[in-house]
Amino acid sequence: MKTRVLVPTYQELHTLASIVHRIFEHNPEVHVLVIDDNSPDGTGKLADQLKAKYSNLEVLHRKSKNGLGAAYIDGFNNSIDDFDVLVEMDADGSHDPQDLVTILKEIEDYDCVLGSRWVPGGKVINWPKSREILSRGGNSYARLMLGIDIGDATGGFRAYKTTALKQLDLSDIDSQGYCFQVDMVRRLLKKGFKVKEVPITFTERTIGTSKMSRNIVLEAFLKIGIWGLQRVFTR
């Protein structure tokens, strides 16, 4: 299946070249789309330079930083008609391109494959206990409110078949951050698509700063709560 890896970037100048190299090293048949939000550090310019080295690399320049969810929606719309599988992957090195091999093998039999930190075999490296508690707690909250049997609905390393994405109303999705990831999973499950989790190793970034913020956590808490109430009262 023809596959494109979507890599959103904002100020990832010091990690982008390495992650692109490693993606192609372990998955030489894939295509990559870097989605840059007009990074002031020159990440977008670097991405353009990398195009000369990698024939399967393209760059989508966005005018401003409008959030992770919006970046992925733009990437989906840019790619959905030309590829069979679209992958979400971070640019900061936290996602191991070797795990992508397993994800792409499993997507043959499923509509969506989630790289999971919280299933047997999954693990995190260099995370403080507070981040682990937040992630585990957030996923427990999503399972409770949404009635989904998913260990890691907030993870950002995953693959979708475009046949499934085409049946979602992408224009109706305005979630950002980790909430966007939960939103995508719940929509797929609601339509009866097959979702599989596979274990991955998540390594906390060592260069740059995390995009996690209080607003991202608050958005997820509120929206998941609203979706949960809607699920109860619209049965």
Helices and strands as residue ranges (DSSP letters): E 3-9, H 16-26, E 31-36, H 43-51, E 57-61, H 68-79, E 85-88, H 97-106, G 107-109, E 112-116, E 123-125, H 129-146, E 158-161, H 162-165, G 170-172, H 177-190, E 195-199, E 201-203, H 214-233
